[in-house]
Amino acid sequence: MTQFGFGQSVRRTEDMRLVKGEGQFTSDLSLPGQAYAVMVRSPVAHARILSVDTHAAREMEGVLGVFTGADALVAGLGSLPCHQDVQNRDGSDYFRTHRPVFAHDAVRYVGDTMAMVVATSVDIARDAVDLIEFDFEDLPVIADLEEASQSGAPVIWEELGSNIVLDWEVGQRDATDAAFAKAAHVTKLKLVNNRVVVNAMEPRAALGDYDAQEDAYTLYAGSQGVHSLRELIARDALKIPKEKLRLITGDVGGGFGMKSFHYPEYAAVLWASRELGCPVKWVAERTDSFITDTQGRDNISECTLAFDEHGKALAVRTETLAGMGAYLSQYSIFIPTEAGCGMQVGVYAIPLLYTRVKCVLTNTVPVDAYRGAGRPEAMYVIERLMDQAAVELGMSPVEIRRRNFVRPDQMPYSAPNGFVIDSGSFEAVMDRAIERADWNGFEARHAESQARGQVRGRGLCYYMERTGQGFEMASIDVRPSGEVVIAAGTQSNGQGHETAYAQLVADRLGIDFTNIRMERGDTDILPAGEGTGGSRSLTMAGMAFDEAVVQLIASGKAVAAAHLKVDENELVYEDGAFLLPGTNKYLSLFDVAGMNGEPKSLVAVGRVNHEHYTFPNGCHVCEVEIDSETGVTGVVRYTVVDDFGHVLNPMLVEGQVQGGVAQGLGQAMGEHALFDPESGQPINASFVDYWMPRADTMPVIDFSTLNTPCTTNSLGVKGCGEAGTVGAAPAFVNAVLDALRPFGISHLDMPVTPLKVWQALQDA
């Protein structure tokens, strides 16, 4: 076994430079002669722009330029469209909002980008922003999702005539209706998946530099993949060939989906650099993050689950309103539709499903992918339904799931959503989880809590994710010095790619892990890549690295054979060397690299197009204790058992699950982006007002795996990055309701805050 190879818990090699402050994030970068940009944000949620007076700002000493929507129109700047291929139920196209780099006719939410000031310092630019005067004509505001979906509600886009941009469906509608008609029991719930702010540790930033001599641009920006972002900026906003734009991403302090997208600031700093002849830098303040970063979730679902007389599920039906904000962001409509695509069946052998989604515009911050992206919303539906059905049918939450699981002998299993689940042993994973959680010892702990005047409950969630698929690239460059330089089309936002990919390549080549160095996001390193998202990185980049290894060994054999004067088919590759069996003839991989022409190195590029998904799954068991006098709820035990197929680095995987659970619990316990329904003003757009999980609210997580290898990719892996988030919220809410059910409380919507619990107890 290669030291630090596949399956070993290797400490992250990148952590040392990061904890020592030696990381290089976008805001750390400076270029000679750079200027500083500050954006002008709309103070109102909906208004027609009548005039913009920038005279005083332009005259201020130190101001280099003021750029408005009118200027952008004259310059020919484009927009930030949604490019998703999703259709209405009748086959027609969805309504495509037009979001310019700077708003020029109207603003549609508080935070809409209206203009930009560039100055010799950030302070001067901020002061100049205060001198810009706008004259608005107020327009009707609609910030409530349900109200916005109603006929007769104020519309945000007049040409649409309503606020519903997409009316989508999947499943077997008539057959599902028929199953409900004959059902022995039907469980119904109305569920809220509350809107959350992403709040990545590192705010977004951008540094644009235009080279007039080459007529080419360079953008430094935090991203989740440089290639797709470059294409969007070049094609849609700047309207230039993508080859004219180089995009570089260094270290990234959290992305969670949000840093995948094209935002106005990226094209704006590049345009300003071209106009002013100097690099232009913008760094978001935290308030910018609250009102301009895409937000997540924001679903309201009417859900029903039908059963026969034996407690076997017959069909599940969901009708969802999905908030989109004021503009369709990059993926937007894809998230509640195709991304979650009928995942409401979960891990259960439910033969029929029907899902209908209406995507609705409101005068609020745009909504897009947030860790899990559609799958947490779908799992919340089925896992809340399963728990509620267990209560109504007089069954335990364990038994109702056991009775409905897809069994291992049914694999590969064709689900009614069209996906084929290749592997999994759901009952065994659940049994391991309830054993580790000491499920049978709960009554004693419940009695002990009761003796202290506390209320205790337990909740279970069995989740399934859908990850991996698409295109990816990776390269390996072996140098005679003993160094191996690798690169991939994905981008680390803290997942540990530098360590994981080095482990994989070291394992495959049989070389020293410490000799491998990874080059990070740069469109000049690789020609293409789909980036990080949907827990796809190891599956996709891993297969690309495997392909590169095959090519590398094949080309290395040819070089080695020529120098050893043997037939290359006689050579074998073992432990970093090309050997002729039965002789002492061999050449190391690095020797061969030095013999391979000029420049002396051995290079291979792997490309993979993969049509199969992986289906990570697992069981979360949450135990809570509630103070009945205050409503304060604490998570006192938390157990996770996951099936991730072959695990490359168990330590990295555990870290991903821990972070995911924290974000899932954050949404369930208190996070909630609120807007005033009358004015559309954000109510809690700062850390003073927006609740965030902290160390003392997070439990110690008992984490383990019980893995069944994936059969649809060469590594046998299943994505793990979003799994914790997918399972945490329903496990927590189920636990809270288990604790409160003796008081006659059967339902609470997320976030389950102390005030909400206290009020429910008072009403009870």
C-alpha distance (Angstrom), angle and dihedral (degrees) to the residues before:
residue distance angle dihedral
M1 . . .
T2 3.79 . .
Q3 3.79 111.9 .
F4 3.82 108.6 -107.1
G5 3.82 89.4 8.6
F6 3.80 133.9 136.5
G7 3.80 114.7 -29.3
Q8 3.81 97.9 17.5
S9 3.82 127.1 120.6
V10 3.80 100.7 -122.1
R11 3.79 120.2 178.0
R12 3.79 112.8 -116.3
T13 3.78 110.2 -93.0
E14 3.82 92.4 -154.5
D15 3.80 94.3 58.2
M16 3.77 97.4 78.7
R17 3.80 94.6 61.8
L18 3.80 91.3 41.4
V19 3.81 96.6 51.8
K20 3.81 89.5 45.1
G21 3.80 90.6 55.9
E22 3.79 92.9 -111.0
G23 3.79 96.3 121.2
Q24 3.76 118.0 115.2
F25 3.78 113.3 -135.2
T26 3.78 123.1 173.7
S27 3.80 93.4 -99.3
D28 3.83 89.0 55.4
L29 3.79 91.2 63.4
S30 3.78 124.9 94.7
L31 3.80 130.5 175.4
P32 3.81 126.2 -158.9
G33 3.79 112.6 -86.5
Q34 3.79 95.1 6.8
A35 3.79 122.8 165.6
Y36 3.80 128.4 -151.1
A37 3.78 129.7 -117.7
V38 3.79 130.4 -153.4
M39 3.79 120.7 -173.8
V40 3.78 125.6 -133.1
R41 3.82 110.1 -133.1
S42 3.77 127.3 -160.8
P43 3.82 112.4 -103.3
V44 3.81 91.7 -159.1
A45 3.80 132.4 59.3
H46 3.79 100.4 -134.1
A47 3.79 129.9 9.8
R48 3.76 143.9 129.7
I49 3.81 113.0 -111.6
L50 3.82 107.7 -126.2
S51 3.79 100.5 172.5
V52 3.80 143.3 -10.1
D53 3.81 121.6 -151.6
T54 3.81 112.2 -163.8
H55 3.82 97.9 157.5
A56 3.81 97.6 107.7
A57 3.79 92.6 44.8
R58 3.80 93.0 50.2
E59 3.82 91.1 50.9
M60 3.79 94.4 52.2
E61 3.79 114.6 112.5
G62 3.79 111.7 -105.4
V63 3.80 94.9 23.7
L64 3.81 110.4 124.8
G65 3.79 99.3 -179.3
V66 3.79 146.5 -11.8
F67 3.80 116.9 -150.7
T68 3.82 123.8 -165.3
G69 3.77 138.2 178.4
A70 3.78 90.2 -96.5
D71 3.81 89.9 53.9
A72 3.79 90.3 50.3
L73 3.81 90.9 53.0
V74 3.80 91.4 52.1
A75 3.81 90.5 47.4
G76 3.80 90.4 52.1
L77 3.79 96.8 -119.9
G78 3.77 113.6 168.1
S79 3.78 132.5 -146.3
L80 3.81 146.1 -96.6
P81 3.82 104.4 -105.3
C82 3.77 132.9 -180.0
H83 3.82 109.5 -116.5
Q84 3.80 101.4 -171.3
D85 3.79 122.0 139.1
V86 3.80 98.4 -137.6
Q87 3.79 122.9 132.6
N88 3.78 137.8 -158.7
R89 3.79 120.3 -103.9
D90 3.80 89.5 -96.8
G91 3.82 92.9 52.9
S92 3.81 95.6 -104.6
D93 3.79 124.2 131.2
Y94 3.79 122.3 -96.0
F95 3.81 121.4 -110.8
R96 3.80 110.3 -89.2
T97 3.78 114.8 -144.8
H98 3.80 118.1 -148.1
R99 3.78 113.2 -132.3
P100 3.81 112.5 -178.1
V101 3.79 123.1 -158.1
F102 3.82 86.8 -109.2
A103 3.80 122.5 18.8
H104 3.80 109.7 -112.8
D105 3.82 107.7 165.6
A106 3.79 104.1 28.4
V107 3.79 142.8 -7.6
R108 3.80 118.1 -130.7
Y109 3.79 107.2 -173.2
V110 3.79 139.8 17.3
G111 3.79 102.9 -87.3
D112 3.81 97.2 32.6
T113 3.82 106.1 151.5
M114 3.82 109.9 -111.3
A115 3.80 106.8 164.1
M116 3.79 145.8 -17.8
V117 3.78 133.2 -129.2
V118 3.82 119.2 -155.9
A119 3.79 118.6 -164.2
T120 3.78 143.2 156.1
S121 3.81 90.3 -95.1
V122 3.78 138.1 20.6
D123 3.81 91.8 -119.2
I124 3.80 92.5 54.8
A125 3.77 91.0 47.8
R126 3.81 91.1 50.6
D127 3.79 91.7 50.5
A128 3.80 91.1 48.7
V129 3.81 91.4 52.3
D130 3.81 88.3 61.5
L131 3.83 89.5 57.8
I132 3.81 95.2 58.5
E133 3.81 112.6 100.7
F134 3.81 124.5 -156.0
D135 3.77 127.7 -169.7
F136 3.80 112.8 -151.1
E137 3.77 136.9 -171.4
D138 3.78 106.0 -148.2
L139 3.80 117.3 -124.9
P140 3.83 128.1 -165.5
V141 3.79 114.7 -78.2
I142 3.80 125.4 -141.5
A143 3.81 115.3 -177.8
D144 3.81 102.9 152.0
L145 3.82 113.6 93.3
E146 3.79 98.0 -146.4
E147 3.79 93.8 44.0
A148 3.81 91.3 47.9
S149 3.81 90.6 55.9
Q150 3.80 93.0 56.5
S151 3.78 124.5 99.4
G152 3.79 110.2 -103.7
A153 3.82 95.2 28.0
P154 3.82 117.1 137.7
V155 3.80 107.7 -86.8
I156 3.78 126.1 -132.2
W157 3.81 95.7 -158.8
E158 3.80 111.4 38.9
E159 3.80 94.1 -161.7
L160 3.81 90.3 59.2
G161 3.80 93.3 54.4
S162 3.82 92.9 -149.1
N163 3.78 137.2 32.9
I164 3.81 96.8 -107.7
V165 3.80 107.3 103.8
L166 3.81 96.0 173.7
D167 3.81 135.7 19.6
W168 3.83 105.8 -168.8
E169 3.78 136.7 171.9
V170 3.78 141.5 -175.6
G171 3.79 132.3 -176.4
Q172 3.77 139.8 36.6
R173 3.79 105.7 -47.0
D174 3.81 101.7 178.0
A175 3.80 94.8 41.1
T176 3.80 90.3 47.4
D177 3.80 91.4 51.3
A178 3.80 89.4 50.0
A179 3.81 91.4 51.1
F180 3.79 90.9 52.3
A181 3.79 90.6 48.6
K182 3.82 91.7 59.1
A183 3.82 97.5 36.2
A184 3.79 120.2 126.8
H185 3.80 90.4 -147.1
V186 3.81 136.1 13.8
T187 3.81 124.9 -163.9
K188 3.80 117.9 -157.2
L189 3.80 131.4 -167.8
K190 3.78 137.6 166.3
L191 3.80 107.2 -145.8
V192 3.79 133.1 -168.7
N193 3.79 121.6 -153.0
N194 3.79 97.4 -164.5
R195 3.79 123.4 -136.6
V196 3.81 114.2 -105.4
V197 3.80 137.2 -168.9
V198 3.81 113.8 -124.0
N199 3.82 95.4 -139.4
A200 3.80 99.2 -173.6
M201 3.79 111.4 -165.9
E202 3.83 90.9 -119.9
P203 3.83 113.3 55.6
R204 3.78 117.1 -137.3
A205 3.80 117.9 -87.4
A206 3.80 138.4 174.6
L207 3.79 136.5 -165.7
G208 3.79 116.0 -168.4
D209 3.80 125.5 -165.4
Y210 3.82 125.7 -178.1
D211 3.81 120.7 -161.5
A212 3.81 106.9 -153.7
Q213 3.80 93.3 -170.5
E214 3.80 92.6 56.5
D215 3.81 94.6 29.4
A216 3.80 86.7 -132.4
Y217 3.77 136.8 128.4
T218 3.80 134.4 -140.8
L219 3.79 121.7 -162.5
Y220 3.80 123.7 -169.5
A221 3.80 109.3 -162.9
G222 3.77 140.1 143.7
S223 3.78 108.7 -104.7
Q224 3.79 144.6 152.4
G225 3.79 92.1 -122.3
V226 3.78 129.9 -0.7
H227 3.80 101.0 -147.7
S228 3.79 102.6 61.1
L229 3.81 91.9 40.9
R230 3.81 91.3 50.7
E231 3.79 90.8 52.8
L232 3.80 93.4 50.9
I233 3.80 94.5 48.0
A234 3.80 93.8 45.2
R235 3.80 98.0 42.7
D236 3.77 103.8 35.1
A237 3.81 106.1 28.9
L238 3.82 110.5 22.4
K239 3.83 94.9 26.4
I240 3.79 93.5 -142.5
P241 3.82 132.4 126.8
K242 3.80 108.9 -83.2
E243 3.81 88.8 -124.7
K244 3.81 87.0 69.3
L245 3.81 91.1 63.5
R246 3.77 126.5 67.4
L247 3.80 116.2 -167.6
I248 3.80 122.0 -162.1
T249 3.80 126.7 -171.3
G250 3.78 121.3 -175.7
D251 3.78 124.2 174.9
V252 3.79 115.5 -12.2
G253 3.79 123.1 -156.9
G254 3.78 99.9 -148.5
G255 3.78 130.4 -37.1
F256 3.83 110.6 -180.0
G257 3.82 91.2 -178.1
M258 3.80 95.0 -56.3
K259 3.81 96.1 92.5
S260 3.81 92.5 55.2
F261 3.77 93.1 77.7
H262 3.78 139.3 91.5
Y263 3.82 111.3 -113.9
P264 3.83 128.7 -174.2
E265 3.81 94.0 -110.8
Y266 3.81 94.0 66.5
A267 3.78 97.0 60.6
A268 3.82 90.1 35.7
V269 3.81 96.7 61.2
L270 3.81 91.4 45.2
W271 3.80 91.5 50.5
A272 3.81 91.7 47.0
S273 3.80 91.1 49.2
R274 3.79 89.6 54.7
E275 3.81 92.6 47.5
L276 3.82 96.9 44.3
G277 3.80 100.3 35.7
C278 3.81 95.0 -127.5
P279 3.81 137.7 86.7
V280 3.81 113.4 -87.2
K281 3.80 123.4 -151.5
W282 3.80 129.8 -163.8
V283 3.80 126.8 -177.8
A284 3.80 121.3 -176.4
E285 3.75 120.5 -123.5
R286 3.79 115.7 -140.8
T287 3.81 91.2 -101.3
D288 3.81 88.0 56.1
S289 3.79 88.0 54.7
F290 3.79 92.9 52.9
I291 3.80 94.8 50.8
T292 3.81 104.8 30.1
D293 3.82 108.8 31.4
T294 3.79 111.4 89.4
Q295 3.79 113.4 -99.7
G296 3.78 130.1 -142.1
R297 3.84 145.0 -119.7
D298 3.88 113.1 -5.5
N299 3.81 99.7 162.6
I300 3.79 132.1 148.8
S301 3.82 113.5 -165.6
E302 3.80 135.4 -172.3
C303 3.82 103.0 -153.1
T304 3.78 133.7 -174.0
L305 3.81 132.5 178.7
A306 3.81 122.9 -165.8
F307 3.83 125.0 -151.6
D308 3.77 137.1 -173.0
E309 3.79 122.7 -130.7
H310 3.83 91.2 -85.3
G311 3.80 95.9 56.6
K312 3.79 94.0 -102.9
A313 3.81 113.7 142.3
L314 3.81 114.0 -118.1
A315 3.80 103.5 -179.4
V316 3.79 143.3 -14.3
R317 3.80 124.8 -144.9
T318 3.80 127.0 -169.3
E319 3.79 131.8 180.0
T320 3.79 112.8 -172.1
L321 3.77 137.9 -172.0
A322 3.81 107.7 -154.2
G323 3.79 119.0 -164.1
M324 3.80 114.9 -135.9
G325 3.80 101.6 176.6
A326 3.79 120.6 -132.9
Y327 3.82 98.1 -46.9
L328 3.79 133.9 30.4
S329 3.78 106.0 -107.7
Q330 3.80 123.6 -150.8
Y331 3.83 98.6 -74.3
S332 3.84 100.1 6.1
I333 3.84 103.5 128.3
F334 3.82 90.5 36.6
I335 3.81 93.3 63.9
P336 3.83 102.4 64.7
T337 3.82 91.9 34.1
E338 3.81 121.4 33.8
A339 3.83 96.0 12.2
G340 3.78 93.0 55.8
C341 3.82 91.1 27.8
G342 3.77 104.9 170.2
M343 3.81 93.9 -37.1
Q344 3.81 86.3 141.9
V345 3.82 87.2 98.0
G346 3.81 88.2 68.2
V347 3.80 114.8 178.0
Y348 3.78 93.4 -28.4
A349 3.80 130.9 110.6
I350 3.80 92.3 -120.8
P351 3.81 104.9 156.5
L352 3.80 98.3 -157.2
L353 3.77 138.5 37.8
Y354 3.76 139.7 169.0
T355 3.80 123.9 -170.1
R356 3.78 126.4 -179.5
V357 3.80 121.9 -175.1
K358 3.79 128.7 -171.1
C359 3.81 112.9 -165.0
V360 3.79 108.3 -148.4
L361 3.80 132.3 -163.7
T362 3.81 121.5 -138.6
N363 3.83 134.1 172.8
T364 3.80 91.3 -98.3
V365 3.81 141.3 98.7
P366 3.85 112.0 -60.1
V367 3.81 116.4 -96.8
D368 3.79 125.5 -138.9
A369 3.81 142.5 145.7
Y370 3.79 116.7 -24.1
R371 3.81 123.1 178.1
G372 3.80 105.2 -52.7
A373 3.82 93.1 14.7
G374 3.78 106.3 -148.7
R375 3.79 97.9 -15.9
P376 3.84 96.7 81.8
E377 3.80 88.3 51.3
A378 3.81 91.6 50.7
M379 3.81 93.8 45.6
Y380 3.79 90.7 49.4
V381 3.81 88.2 57.6
I382 3.81 98.1 51.0
E383 3.81 97.2 37.4
R384 3.79 93.9 49.7
L385 3.80 89.4 46.6
M386 3.80 91.8 50.3
D387 3.80 92.8 51.4
Q388 3.79 93.4 46.2
A389 3.81 90.9 47.4
A390 3.80 90.4 51.5
V391 3.80 89.9 56.6
E392 3.81 92.9 46.9
L393 3.82 93.2 46.5
G394 3.79 94.3 44.6
M395 3.80 93.7 -116.9
S396 3.78 132.7 128.6
P397 3.82 117.4 -105.4
V398 3.81 87.4 -117.8
E399 3.80 95.2 52.5
I400 3.81 96.7 47.6
R401 3.79 90.3 53.3
R402 3.78 93.6 44.3
R403 3.80 89.6 52.5
N404 3.82 92.6 53.1
F405 3.82 106.1 36.8
V406 3.79 121.1 122.6
R407 3.81 102.5 -112.6
P408 3.83 125.7 -130.6
D409 3.81 90.2 -117.0
Q410 3.82 88.8 60.4
M411 3.83 92.1 60.7
P412 2.94 126.6 149.2
Y413 3.80 83.8 46.7
S414 3.80 122.0 -169.8
A415 3.80 106.4 -145.0
P416 3.82 122.1 -156.6
N417 3.81 89.6 -111.3
G418 3.81 88.7 68.4
F419 3.81 96.9 -106.1
V420 3.77 123.8 123.8
I421 3.81 113.1 -139.8
D422 3.79 105.4 -148.9
S423 3.80 102.6 -170.4
G424 3.77 146.7 2.7
S425 3.78 144.2 119.3
F426 3.78 102.1 -144.3
E427 3.80 100.1 170.5
A428 3.81 92.4 50.2
V429 3.81 91.3 49.9
M430 3.83 91.7 49.3
D431 3.79 91.4 48.2
R432 3.80 90.4 51.8
A433 3.80 90.6 49.1
I434 3.80 96.3 50.4
E435 3.79 89.4 46.1
R436 3.81 92.9 52.4
A437 3.80 90.3 44.0
D438 3.82 90.5 52.2
W439 3.80 89.5 -126.7
N440 3.81 91.5 174.9
G441 3.79 92.0 54.2
F442 3.79 93.3 57.4
E443 3.81 96.7 99.7
A444 3.79 92.0 62.0
R445 3.81 91.4 50.3
H446 3.81 89.7 46.1
A447 3.80 90.7 54.2
E448 3.80 91.6 47.9
S449 3.81 91.0 52.0
Q450 3.79 90.9 47.4
A451 3.80 90.1 53.0
R452 3.81 87.9 58.2
G453 3.81 92.5 49.1
Q454 3.80 93.5 -103.8
V455 3.80 130.8 127.3
R456 3.81 118.3 -131.5
G457 3.80 131.4 -164.0
R458 3.79 140.2 168.7
G459 3.77 131.0 -147.9
L460 3.76 136.4 -171.5
C461 3.79 133.1 -157.0
Y462 3.77 128.1 -177.5
Y463 3.80 107.1 -164.2
M464 3.77 135.2 -173.3
E465 3.81 126.3 -159.8
R466 3.82 130.3 -162.7
T467 3.80 113.8 -144.8
G468 3.80 145.0 157.3
Q469 3.80 127.7 36.5
G470 3.79 137.8 120.8
F471 3.81 131.6 57.4
E472 3.79 132.1 -32.1
M473 3.80 141.7 165.0
A474 3.80 135.1 -153.7
S475 3.80 134.6 175.1
I476 3.80 136.6 -156.5
D477 3.80 122.2 -160.8
V478 3.84 114.9 -171.2
R479 3.81 113.9 -164.2
P480 3.83 129.5 -164.2
S481 3.80 90.1 -120.9
G482 3.80 89.1 71.3
E483 3.80 93.8 -104.0
V484 3.79 121.2 127.5
V485 3.81 117.0 -161.3
I486 3.79 117.4 -161.3
A487 3.80 133.3 -175.8
A488 3.79 136.8 -179.1
G489 3.77 137.4 -169.9
T490 3.80 90.9 -118.8
Q491 3.79 124.4 86.0
S492 3.79 128.5 -138.2
N493 3.80 116.0 -128.5
G494 3.78 91.1 176.1
Q495 3.81 101.1 -53.0
G496 3.81 95.6 117.5
H497 3.81 101.1 -109.3
E498 3.81 93.4 156.5
T499 3.78 89.7 60.3
A500 3.81 99.7 36.6
Y501 3.79 97.0 48.1
A502 3.80 91.7 44.8
Q503 3.82 88.8 53.0
L504 3.78 91.3 50.8
V505 3.81 94.8 48.5
A506 3.82 92.2 43.5
D507 3.79 89.8 51.6
R508 3.80 94.0 48.5
L509 3.82 96.0 44.4
G510 3.81 96.9 36.5
I511 3.81 92.4 -128.3
D512 3.80 136.1 132.1
F513 3.81 111.2 -73.0
T514 3.83 91.1 -144.5
N515 3.82 91.7 62.2
I516 3.80 92.2 65.4
R517 3.80 122.2 93.8
M518 3.79 125.7 -177.5
E519 3.78 124.4 -142.4
R520 3.80 112.6 -147.9
G521 3.78 137.0 -140.8
D522 3.79 112.8 -30.1
T523 3.80 126.2 134.7
D524 3.82 88.3 -144.9
I525 3.83 92.1 63.3
L526 3.82 99.4 55.7
P527 3.80 127.2 16.4
A528 3.81 95.7 -136.5
G529 3.78 146.6 4.2
E530 3.79 138.9 154.7
G531 3.79 97.1 -133.5
T532 3.78 134.9 -141.6
G533 3.79 120.9 -39.8
G534 3.77 140.5 104.4
S535 3.84 92.5 38.2
R536 3.81 88.4 -75.7
S537 3.81 103.3 129.1
L538 3.80 103.6 95.8
T539 3.80 94.8 36.1
M540 3.79 95.3 49.6
A541 3.80 103.5 30.4
G542 3.81 89.2 38.6
M543 3.79 91.7 58.3
A544 3.81 89.6 45.5
F545 3.81 90.0 52.6
D546 3.81 89.5 48.5
E547 3.80 89.2 53.6
A548 3.81 90.7 47.9
V549 3.82 90.3 51.2
V550 3.81 91.1 53.4
Q551 3.81 90.5 51.0
L552 3.79 92.6 44.4
I553 3.80 93.8 52.5
A554 3.81 91.8 45.5
S555 3.81 93.9 51.6
G556 3.81 91.0 41.5
K557 3.80 90.6 53.8
A558 3.78 90.3 54.7
V559 3.80 92.1 52.4
A560 3.81 93.3 43.7
A561 3.80 92.9 47.8
A562 3.79 91.6 52.5
H563 3.81 91.8 52.9
L564 3.79 94.7 42.5
K565 3.79 90.5 44.1
V566 3.81 94.1 -129.4
D567 3.77 135.6 118.4
E568 3.80 108.5 -85.6
N569 3.81 90.0 -134.9
E570 3.80 87.6 65.6
L571 3.80 93.1 59.6
V572 3.76 125.1 89.3
Y573 3.80 127.5 -162.5
E574 3.81 117.2 -133.4
D575 3.80 133.7 158.8
G576 3.78 96.6 -14.4
A577 3.81 98.2 -42.8
F578 3.79 141.7 90.9
L579 3.83 108.7 -127.1
L580 3.78 136.6 -170.7
P581 3.83 103.1 -143.7
G582 3.80 115.7 -123.8
T583 3.81 93.2 20.5
N584 3.78 138.2 75.4
K585 3.80 91.1 -118.1
Y586 3.79 113.7 122.0
L587 3.79 142.7 133.8
S588 3.79 124.7 -156.1
L589 3.77 119.6 -123.0
F590 3.80 89.2 -110.1
D591 3.82 92.3 49.5
V592 3.78 88.8 54.9
A593 3.81 91.4 48.3
G594 3.81 88.7 57.4
M595 3.82 90.7 52.7
N596 3.80 95.4 51.5
G597 3.80 105.3 97.0
E598 3.80 126.0 -98.9
P599 2.93 128.8 -4.6
K600 3.76 86.3 29.6
S601 3.80 107.4 -123.8
L602 3.76 141.3 100.9
V603 3.80 112.4 -118.9
A604 3.80 132.4 -177.1
V605 3.79 131.8 173.4
G606 3.79 121.5 -156.7
R607 3.79 122.3 -154.4
V608 3.77 124.1 -173.2
N609 3.79 133.8 -175.3
H610 3.77 108.3 -171.0
E611 3.79 125.4 -177.3
H612 3.80 99.7 -177.2
Y613 3.78 127.2 90.5
T614 3.78 128.2 -144.4
F615 3.80 120.5 -133.1
P616 3.80 111.8 -148.0
N617 3.78 111.9 -174.2
G618 3.75 141.2 171.2
C619 3.77 150.6 154.5
H620 3.81 126.2 -98.6
V621 3.81 120.2 -165.1
C622 3.80 116.0 -169.2
E623 3.80 127.9 -173.4
V624 3.81 120.9 -167.1
E625 3.77 136.9 -173.5
I626 3.80 120.1 -153.3
D627 3.79 128.7 -160.6
S628 3.79 101.1 -136.8
E629 3.81 92.2 -157.5
T630 3.83 95.8 54.9
G631 3.80 105.7 18.4
V632 3.80 90.4 -126.4
T633 3.80 108.8 153.1
G634 3.78 124.7 -158.3
V635 3.79 128.7 -170.2
V636 3.80 102.9 -130.9
R637 3.84 101.0 172.8
Y638 3.79 130.2 20.7
T639 3.80 126.8 179.4
V640 3.79 129.5 -178.4
V641 3.80 128.2 -176.8
D642 3.80 113.5 -179.4
D643 3.79 137.8 -173.0
F644 3.80 107.9 -144.6
G645 3.80 99.2 155.6
H646 3.80 112.7 -130.6
V647 3.81 107.7 5.2
L648 3.80 116.4 -144.4
N649 3.81 98.8 -168.0
P650 3.83 116.0 7.4
M651 3.80 92.0 -164.9
L652 3.80 93.2 56.0
V653 3.79 90.7 45.7
E654 3.80 92.6 52.4
G655 3.80 90.1 50.2
Q656 3.80 91.1 52.2
V657 3.80 91.6 50.5
Q658 3.80 92.4 48.1
G659 3.79 92.0 51.6
G660 3.79 91.8 45.8
V661 3.80 92.5 50.9
A662 3.82 89.6 50.8
Q663 3.80 91.1 54.6
G664 3.79 93.3 44.7
L665 3.80 91.9 49.2
G666 3.79 89.2 45.3
Q667 3.78 90.8 60.4
A668 3.81 93.0 43.4
M669 3.81 96.5 46.2
G670 3.78 105.9 40.9
E671 3.79 121.3 -35.5
H672 3.79 112.8 119.9
A673 3.81 130.7 149.2
L674 3.80 105.8 -141.6
F675 3.80 130.2 -164.6
D676 3.78 129.0 -171.0
P677 3.81 105.0 -108.4
E678 3.81 93.2 -143.3
S679 3.81 101.9 44.6
G680 3.81 103.9 18.5
Q681 3.79 89.7 -128.3
P682 3.82 114.0 151.2
I683 3.80 107.9 -111.7
N684 3.81 100.6 -162.1
A685 3.81 107.1 27.3
S686 3.79 97.8 145.7
F687 3.78 139.7 56.2
V688 3.80 87.7 -104.8
D689 3.81 90.0 66.7
Y690 3.80 106.6 19.9
W691 3.81 113.4 82.9
M692 3.80 115.0 -131.6
P693 3.80 129.8 -178.4
R694 3.78 114.1 -104.8
A695 3.77 134.4 -167.7
D696 3.79 94.0 -91.3
T697 3.83 92.5 53.5
M698 3.80 94.8 51.5
P699 3.81 121.1 85.2
V700 3.77 129.5 -135.1
I701 3.81 102.5 -98.8
D702 3.78 120.8 -138.0
F703 3.81 99.6 -147.6
S704 3.79 130.1 -176.5
T705 3.78 139.8 143.1
L706 3.77 136.4 -129.3
N707 3.77 101.7 -171.3
T708 3.79 134.8 -160.0
P709 3.82 110.6 -172.1
C710 3.79 116.8 -115.3
T711 3.80 111.1 -114.9
T712 3.80 98.7 -158.5
N713 3.81 102.1 68.1
S714 3.79 133.2 49.4
L715 3.82 94.2 -117.0
G716 3.81 96.6 50.0
V717 3.81 89.3 -132.5
K718 3.81 132.3 142.9
G719 3.80 121.9 -156.5
C720 3.80 116.8 -99.6
G721 3.81 107.6 177.6
E722 3.80 99.6 96.8
A723 3.80 100.7 26.0
G724 3.80 96.7 98.9
T725 3.78 91.8 54.6
V726 3.79 92.6 48.8
G727 3.79 94.7 56.2
A728 3.80 104.4 34.6
A729 3.81 105.5 71.6
P730 3.82 98.7 53.2
A731 3.81 91.7 43.2
F732 3.81 90.6 54.4
V733 3.81 96.5 44.1
N734 3.80 91.3 46.5
A735 3.80 88.9 52.4
V736 3.80 93.6 49.6
L737 3.80 92.3 49.5
D738 3.80 90.6 47.5
A739 3.80 87.8 56.7
L740 3.81 94.1 46.2
R741 3.80 99.2 41.0
P742 3.84 93.8 90.2
F743 3.81 86.6 62.0
G744 3.82 91.0 56.0
I745 3.82 94.1 -102.9
S746 3.81 109.5 137.8
H747 3.81 103.4 164.2
L748 3.80 141.6 28.6
D749 3.79 126.9 168.7
M750 3.77 123.7 -130.2
P751 2.91 131.8 -66.0
V752 3.78 92.4 55.4
T753 3.80 96.8 -159.0
P754 3.82 125.6 179.8
L755 3.81 89.2 -109.4
K756 3.80 92.0 52.8
V757 3.81 91.8 48.9
W758 3.81 92.5 45.6
Q759 3.81 92.1 49.5
A760 3.80 91.2 49.2
L761 3.80 90.5 50.7
Q762 3.80 91.5 48.8
D763 3.81 91.1 50.2
A764 3.80 90.4 47.1
